[in-house]
Amino acid sequence: MIEITTLPEKEIVKGFVARFIHTDTLTLGYWDVEEGAVLPMHAHFHEQITTVIEGRFELTVGDETRIYENGLVAVIPPNVVHGGKALTPCKLFDIFSPVREDYKF
């Protein structure tokens, strides 16, 4: 059993604080995001699945921008440019495959 609140946290991008769980094949990310925080457009070779647990998050994947709220899921294929902005304080949950080695600390 893993208690999420006991995991070390790190600010990855200004206003984006995360806690991570790594398995042999996946990274799970639990994010607390400040209102107004911006995730710059970027891409990586990982497949990513993102869902908003709390709040409203504007996410651009490729050339499509949508507002995500609880219950909506974005599937971001590898190497597709994406980024976003927290319209309110947010809690986000990400799944990455393969493991995000750069998020191990």
C-alpha positions as CSV (number, residue, x, y, z in Angstrom):
1,M,0.0,0.0,0.0
2,I,1.2,3.5,-0.8
3,E,-0.1,6.6,1.0
4,I,0.1,9.4,-1.6
5,T,0.4,12.2,0.9
6,T,3.6,10.6,2.3
7,L,5.4,10.7,-1.1
8,P,8.0,13.4,-1.7
9,E,6.8,16.3,-3.7
10,K,8.6,18.5,-6.2
11,E,7.7,21.5,-8.2
12,I,8.3,20.4,-11.8
13,V,7.1,23.6,-13.5
14,K,6.2,26.8,-11.7
15,G,2.9,26.2,-10.0
16,F,2.9,22.4,-10.8
17,V,3.8,20.4,-7.7
18,A,3.8,16.6,-8.1
19,R,4.1,13.3,-6.3
20,F,5.1,10.2,-8.3
21,I,4.8,6.5,-8.2
22,H,7.0,4.5,-10.5
23,T,6.5,0.8,-11.5
24,D,8.6,-1.2,-14.0
25,T,6.5,0.1,-16.9
26,L,4.5,3.2,-15.8
27,T,4.8,6.5,-13.9
28,L,1.7,7.8,-12.0
29,G,1.7,11.5,-11.3
30,Y,-0.5,13.3,-8.7
31,W,-0.4,17.0,-9.3
32,D,-1.5,20.1,-7.3
33,V,-1.6,23.0,-9.7
34,E,-2.0,26.7,-8.8
35,E,-4.7,28.7,-10.5
36,G,-3.2,30.5,-13.5
37,A,-0.1,28.2,-13.7
38,V,0.9,27.5,-17.3
39,L,2.4,24.3,-18.6
40,P,4.5,25.3,-21.7
41,M,3.9,23.5,-24.9
42,H,6.2,20.5,-25.1
43,A,6.4,16.9,-26.3
44,H,8.0,13.7,-25.1
45,F,8.2,10.1,-26.2
46,H,5.9,8.9,-23.4
47,E,2.3,8.1,-24.0
48,Q,0.3,10.1,-21.4
49,I,-3.2,9.9,-20.0
50,T,-4.4,12.9,-18.1
51,T,-7.5,13.4,-16.0
52,V,-8.7,16.3,-13.9
53,I,-9.7,15.3,-10.4
54,E,-10.6,18.8,-9.2
55,G,-10.9,22.1,-11.0
56,R,-10.8,23.3,-14.6
57,F,-7.8,22.9,-16.8
58,E,-7.4,24.2,-20.4
59,L,-5.4,21.6,-22.3
60,T,-4.1,21.8,-25.9
61,V,-3.1,18.6,-27.5
62,G,-1.8,19.1,-31.0
63,D,-4.0,21.7,-32.6
64,E,-7.1,21.0,-30.4
65,T,-7.8,23.0,-27.2
66,R,-10.4,21.9,-24.7
67,I,-11.4,22.6,-21.1
68,Y,-11.2,19.5,-18.9
69,E,-13.1,19.0,-15.6
70,N,-13.6,16.0,-13.4
71,G,-14.5,12.9,-15.4
72,L,-12.9,14.0,-18.6
73,V,-9.8,12.2,-19.9
74,A,-7.2,13.2,-22.4
75,V,-5.0,10.6,-24.2
76,I,-1.8,12.2,-25.5
77,P,0.1,10.0,-28.0
78,P,3.9,10.0,-27.9
79,N,5.7,13.0,-29.4
80,V,2.5,15.1,-29.8
81,V,3.0,18.7,-28.6
82,H,0.8,19.6,-25.7
83,G,0.4,22.2,-22.9
84,G,-2.1,24.0,-20.8
85,K,-3.3,26.4,-18.1
86,A,-5.1,25.9,-14.8
87,L,-8.2,28.0,-14.9
88,T,-8.8,27.3,-11.3
89,P,-6.7,25.5,-8.6
90,C,-6.5,21.9,-9.9
91,K,-5.7,18.4,-8.9
92,L,-4.6,16.3,-11.9
93,F,-3.7,12.7,-12.4
94,D,-1.3,11.5,-15.1
95,I,-0.2,8.0,-16.3
96,F,2.9,7.9,-18.4
97,S,4.3,4.9,-20.3
98,P,7.1,4.1,-20.3
99,V,8.4,5.3,-16.9
100,R,9.4,8.9,-16.6
101,E,13.0,8.5,-15.6
102,D,13.3,12.3,-15.4
103,Y,10.7,12.4,-12.7
104,K,12.5,10.0,-10.3
105,F,14.0,11.9,-7.4
